[in-house]
Amino acid sequence: MRNLLTGDSEAYDIHYRLRTNSGNYRHFHDQSFVTQHNEKGSPTMITGAIVNL
């Protein structure tokens, strides 16, 4: 994500799991893209989604 915010990457795609309070795990897919840049080329808008698998 840091590379996306600094302009070093145009996309972010990761799978991860989180443990709930009950001890079960939930799996997620997180995908984001830079969709807008300013005149200097720095990202100004990121669009994405997090999906509960």
MDTraj code that builds the backbone (N, CA, C; nanometers):
import mdtraj as md
import numpy as np

residues = "MET ARG ASN LEU LEU THR GLY ASP SER GLU ALA TYR ASP ILE HIS TYR ARG LEU ARG THR ASN SER GLY ASN TYR ARG HIS PHE HIS ASP GLN SER PHE VAL THR GLN HIS ASN GLU LYS GLY SER PRO THR MET ILE THR GLY ALA ILE VAL ASN LEU".split()
xyz = np.array([
    [0.0826, -0.1188, 0.0000],
    [0.0000, 0.0000, 0.0000],
    [0.0875, 0.1257, 0.0000],
    [0.1969, 0.1220, 0.0713],
    [0.2847, 0.2397, 0.0760],
    [0.3342, 0.2757, -0.0635],
    [0.3710, 0.1746, -0.1429],
    [0.4170, 0.2005, -0.2803],
    [0.3077, 0.2638, -0.3645],
    [0.1847, 0.2272, -0.3389],
    [0.0719, 0.2856, -0.4116],
    [0.0568, 0.4337, -0.3757],
    [0.0690, 0.4659, -0.2492],
    [0.0516, 0.6041, -0.2037],
    [0.1668, 0.6953, -0.2447],
    [0.2850, 0.6397, -0.2580],
    [0.4003, 0.7215, -0.2965],
    [0.4178, 0.7318, -0.4473],
    [0.3387, 0.6554, -0.5239],
    [0.3482, 0.6608, -0.6688],
    [0.4451, 0.5605, -0.7275],
    [0.5023, 0.4734, -0.6440],
    [0.5963, 0.3732, -0.6921],
    [0.5270, 0.2535, -0.7571],
    [0.3959, 0.2420, -0.7378],
    [0.3186, 0.1320, -0.7952],
    [0.1823, 0.1850, -0.8375],
    [0.1216, 0.1217, -0.9357],
    [-0.0098, 0.1635, -0.9842],
    [-0.1217, 0.0736, -0.9328],
    [-0.0864, -0.0393, -0.8689],
    [-0.1889, -0.1335, -0.8231],
    [-0.1455, -0.2002, -0.6935],
    [-0.2449, -0.2471, -0.6196],
    [-0.2253, -0.3142, -0.4919],
    [-0.3194, -0.4340, -0.4901],
    [-0.2663, -0.5536, -0.4658],
    [-0.3472, -0.6752, -0.4699],
    [-0.2944, -0.7720, -0.3648],
    [-0.3755, -0.8008, -0.2633],
    [-0.3289, -0.8859, -0.1538],
    [-0.4442, -0.9684, -0.0975],
    [-0.4102, -1.0865, -0.0489],
    [-0.5043, -1.1712, 0.0238],
    [-0.4558, -1.1781, 0.1683],
    [-0.5475, -1.1758, 0.2630],
    [-0.5095, -1.1874, 0.4032],
    [-0.6246, -1.2461, 0.4833],
    [-0.5944, -1.2836, 0.6066],
    [-0.6986, -1.3346, 0.6950],
    [-0.6900, -1.2616, 0.8278],
    [-0.8043, -1.2467, 0.8904],
    [-0.8141, -1.1827, 1.0206],
    [-0.8867, -1.2761, 1.1157],
    [-0.8407, -1.2806, 1.2392],
    [-0.9076, -1.3637, 1.3386],
    [-1.0147, -1.2819, 1.4091],
    [-1.1334, -1.3383, 1.4193],
    [-1.2449, -1.2707, 1.4848],
    [-1.2360, -1.2895, 1.6357],
    [-1.3204, -1.2181, 1.7092],
    [-1.3232, -1.2317, 1.8547],
    [-1.3566, -1.3735, 1.8992],
    [-1.4330, -1.4463, 1.8176],
    [-1.4710, -1.5837, 1.8522],
    [-1.3602, -1.6839, 1.8201],
    [-1.2512, -1.6397, 1.7570],
    [-1.1398, -1.7278, 1.7248],
    [-1.1429, -1.7831, 1.5841],
    [-1.2493, -1.7580, 1.5114],
    [-1.2576, -1.8006, 1.3717],
    [-1.1793, -1.7049, 1.2830],
    [-1.1478, -1.7494, 1.1626],
    [-1.0753, -1.6645, 1.0681],
    [-1.1661, -1.6246, 0.9535],
    [-1.1490, -1.5017, 0.9075],
    [-1.2183, -1.4521, 0.7880],
    [-1.1121, -1.4137, 0.6870],
    [-1.1313, -1.4558, 0.5636],
    [-1.0352, -1.4315, 0.4561],
    [-1.0848, -1.3174, 0.3683],
    [-0.9900, -1.2327, 0.3251],
    [-1.0228, -1.1147, 0.2457],
    [-0.9302, -1.1033, 0.1252],
    [-0.9812, -1.0410, 0.0205],
    [-0.9030, -1.0042, -0.0971],
    [-0.9154, -0.8530, -0.1115],
    [-0.8029, -0.7841, -0.1102],
    [-0.7982, -0.6380, -0.1166],
    [-0.7282, -0.5995, -0.2461],
    [-0.7955, -0.5200, -0.3287],
    [-0.7399, -0.4800, -0.4577],
    [-0.7697, -0.3319, -0.4806],
    [-0.6660, -0.2542, -0.5111],
    [-0.6816, -0.1109, -0.5333],
    [-0.5942, -0.0660, -0.6502],
    [-0.6354, 0.0433, -0.7144],
    [-0.5645, 0.0983, -0.8290],
    [-0.5614, 0.2502, -0.8183],
    [-0.4539, 0.3096, -0.8670],
    [-0.4485, 0.4549, -0.8796],
    [-0.5342, 0.4917, -1.0002],
    [-0.6339, 0.5774, -0.9794],
    [-0.7245, 0.6146, -1.0882],
    [-0.7114, 0.7600, -1.1303],
    [-0.6326, 0.8364, -1.0561],
    [-0.6147, 0.9778, -1.0929],
    [-0.4802, 1.0264, -1.0401],
    [-0.4118, 1.1081, -1.1194],
    [-0.2827, 1.1682, -1.0826],
    [-0.2924, 1.3196, -1.0946],
    [-0.2076, 1.3902, -1.0199],
    [-0.2011, 1.5357, -1.0359],
    [-0.1017, 1.5689, -1.1469],
    [-0.0786, 1.6958, -1.1687],
    [0.0084, 1.7385, -1.2780],
    [0.1541, 1.6965, -1.2577],
    [0.1931, 1.6662, -1.1343],
    [0.3294, 1.6193, -1.1056],
    [0.3416, 1.4674, -1.1151],
    [0.2293, 1.3985, -1.1383],
    [0.2303, 1.2532, -1.1501],
    [0.2047, 1.1784, -1.0210],
    [0.1811, 1.2524, -0.9130],
    [0.1521, 1.1871, -0.7854],
    [0.0068, 1.1409, -0.7805],
    [-0.0208, 1.0276, -0.7166],
    [-0.1590, 0.9787, -0.7082],
    [-0.2460, 1.0734, -0.6265],
    [-0.3655, 1.1034, -0.6776],
    [-0.4609, 1.1864, -0.6039],
    [-0.5911, 1.1098, -0.5755],
    [-0.6118, 0.9972, -0.6441],
    [-0.7315, 0.9175, -0.6177],
    [-0.6977, 0.7698, -0.6348],
    [-0.7429, 0.6912, -0.5377],
    [-0.7256, 0.5459, -0.5404],
    [-0.8637, 0.4837, -0.5308],
    [-0.8909, 0.3869, -0.6171],
    [-1.0194, 0.3177, -0.6177],
    [-0.9929, 0.1698, -0.5944],
    [-1.0754, 0.1082, -0.5103],
    [-1.0553, -0.0327, -0.4847],
    [-1.1695, -0.0958, -0.4098],
    [-1.1482, -0.2208, -0.3747],
    [-1.2515, -0.2957, -0.3035],
    [-1.1865, -0.4005, -0.2143],
    [-1.2545, -0.4297, -0.1043],
    [-1.2163, -0.5383, -0.0170],
    [-1.3310, -0.6379, -0.0183],
    [-1.2995, -0.7639, -0.0517],
    [-1.4026, -0.8667, -0.0648],
    [-1.3813, -0.9717, 0.0433],
    [-1.4872, -1.0035, 0.1161],
    [-1.4849, -1.1101, 0.2149],
    [-1.5004, -1.2417, 0.1403],
    [-1.3982, -1.3247, 0.1438],
    [-1.4019, -1.4522, 0.0745],
    [-1.4681, -1.5538, 0.1624],
])
top = md.Topology()
chain = top.add_chain()
for i, resn in enumerate(residues, 1):
    res = top.add_residue(resn, chain, resSeq=i)
    for name in ("N", "CA", "C"):
        top.add_atom(name, md.element.get_by_symbol(name[0]), res)
traj = md.Trajectory(xyz[None], top)
